């Protein structure tokens, strides 16, 4: 019985530390009247400010948010301190598109013709907005 109590105590102590889960999940709030598509790099060393180029290859996953609604983006309880420590200039970049690229040709058109709205967000801005990035 003492072993069970000890195991439960250890599980309780390790699962309730806020430093294990220092941030809320990222959300996107679409304030436009059209569906939007958005993408950000999970490789935090590239495609974040000041590297504002889109990748040559179409991303495997592009998320969307319906008009005048919100959408989750990313994992629950991300370690924002760790993420921001990897960003070259301390700004998280997210890219918004009016249309979903489903082929490499469509992606090339978006990339080459700069058919994108990019937002670069500091950790303070993210916290002040309760981990919500607003579009537009």
C-alpha positions as CSV (number, residue, x, y, z in Angstrom):
1,X,0.0,0.0,0.0
2,X,2.9,2.4,0.8
3,X,4.3,1.7,-2.7
4,X,1.0,2.6,-4.3
5,X,0.7,5.8,-2.3
6,X,4.3,6.7,-3.2
7,X,3.7,6.1,-6.9
8,X,0.5,8.2,-6.8
9,X,2.3,11.0,-4.9
10,X,5.1,11.0,-7.5
11,X,2.6,11.1,-10.4
12,X,0.7,13.9,-8.8
13,X,3.8,16.0,-8.1
14,X,5.2,15.6,-11.6
15,X,2.0,16.2,-13.4
16,X,0.9,19.4,-11.7
17,X,3.9,21.6,-12.2
18,X,3.1,24.6,-14.4
19,X,6.6,24.8,-15.8
20,X,5.9,21.5,-17.6
21,X,3.1,23.2,-19.5
22,X,4.1,26.9,-19.7
23,X,1.8,28.0,-22.4
24,X,-1.7,27.7,-23.9
25,X,-2.3,26.2,-27.3
26,X,-2.1,28.7,-30.2
27,X,-5.4,29.8,-31.7
28,X,-6.2,31.7,-34.9
29,X,-9.2,34.1,-35.0
30,X,-10.4,34.8,-38.5
31,X,-12.2,38.2,-38.5
32,X,-12.8,38.1,-42.2
33,X,-15.8,37.1,-44.2
34,X,-13.9,34.4,-46.1
35,X,-12.2,31.1,-45.1
36,X,-8.5,31.5,-44.6
37,X,-5.6,29.1,-44.7
38,X,-2.5,29.4,-42.6
39,X,0.8,27.7,-42.0
40,X,3.8,28.1,-39.8
41,X,7.1,26.1,-39.6
42,X,7.5,23.7,-36.8
43,X,11.2,23.9,-37.4
44,X,11.6,27.1,-35.4
45,X,15.1,28.0,-36.9
46,X,13.7,28.6,-40.4
47,X,10.8,30.4,-42.0
48,X,10.4,32.6,-39.0
49,X,11.4,36.3,-38.9
50,X,13.8,37.5,-40.4
51,X,13.7,34.5,-42.7
52,X,10.4,35.4,-44.4
53,X,10.6,33.2,-47.4
54,X,8.1,30.4,-47.9
55,X,9.5,26.9,-48.4
56,X,10.0,25.7,-52.0
57,X,8.1,22.5,-51.3
58,X,4.4,22.7,-50.5
59,X,3.9,22.1,-46.8
60,X,2.4,18.7,-45.9
61,X,-0.2,20.4,-43.6
62,X,-1.9,23.7,-44.0
63,X,-4.6,24.6,-41.5
64,X,-7.8,26.7,-42.1
65,X,-10.3,28.8,-40.2
66,X,-13.8,29.5,-41.5
67,X,-15.1,33.0,-41.8
68,X,-15.6,34.9,-38.5
69,X,-14.5,31.9,-36.4
70,X,-11.5,30.5,-34.8
71,X,-9.3,27.5,-35.2
72,X,-6.7,25.7,-33.1
73,X,-3.2,25.6,-34.4
74,X,-0.6,23.2,-33.0
75,X,-0.2,21.1,-29.9
76,X,-1.8,21.5,-26.5
77,X,0.4,23.0,-23.8
78,X,3.4,24.0,-26.0
79,X,6.6,25.1,-24.3
80,X,6.5,28.7,-25.6
81,X,9.7,29.6,-23.8
82,X,11.6,26.8,-25.6
83,X,9.9,27.7,-28.9
84,X,10.9,31.4,-28.7
85,X,14.4,30.5,-27.6
86,X,14.8,28.8,-31.0
87,X,13.5,31.7,-33.1
88,X,16.3,33.7,-34.8
89,X,14.9,37.1,-33.8
90,X,12.3,36.3,-31.2
91,X,9.3,36.6,-33.5
92,X,7.0,33.7,-34.4
93,X,5.9,34.0,-38.0
94,X,2.6,32.7,-39.3
95,X,1.6,32.9,-43.0
96,X,-2.0,33.4,-44.1
97,X,-3.4,32.6,-47.6
98,X,-6.7,33.3,-49.3
99,X,-6.7,30.0,-51.2
100,X,-5.5,26.5,-50.4
101,X,-2.7,25.3,-52.5
102,X,-3.2,21.6,-53.3
103,X,-0.5,21.2,-55.9
104,X,3.1,22.3,-56.2
105,X,2.2,24.6,-59.1
106,X,-0.4,26.4,-57.0
107,X,2.1,26.7,-54.1
108,X,4.7,28.1,-56.5
109,X,2.2,30.7,-57.6
110,X,1.5,31.8,-54.0
111,X,5.2,31.8,-53.1
112,X,6.6,33.5,-56.2
113,X,3.8,36.1,-56.4
114,X,3.8,36.8,-52.7
115,X,0.1,36.0,-52.3
116,X,0.5,35.8,-48.5
117,X,-0.1,37.9,-45.4
118,X,2.6,37.2,-42.8
119,X,2.3,38.1,-39.1
120,X,5.4,38.2,-36.8
121,X,4.5,37.9,-33.2
122,X,6.7,38.4,-30.1
123,X,6.1,36.3,-27.0
124,X,4.7,39.3,-25.2
125,X,2.2,40.0,-28.0
126,X,1.2,36.3,-27.9
127,X,0.7,36.4,-24.1
128,X,-1.2,39.7,-24.2
129,X,-3.6,38.3,-26.8
130,X,-4.2,35.1,-24.7
131,X,-2.3,33.0,-27.4
132,X,-4.6,34.1,-30.1
133,X,-3.4,35.5,-33.5
134,X,-6.0,37.6,-35.3
135,X,-6.5,37.7,-39.0
136,X,-6.4,40.1,-40.7
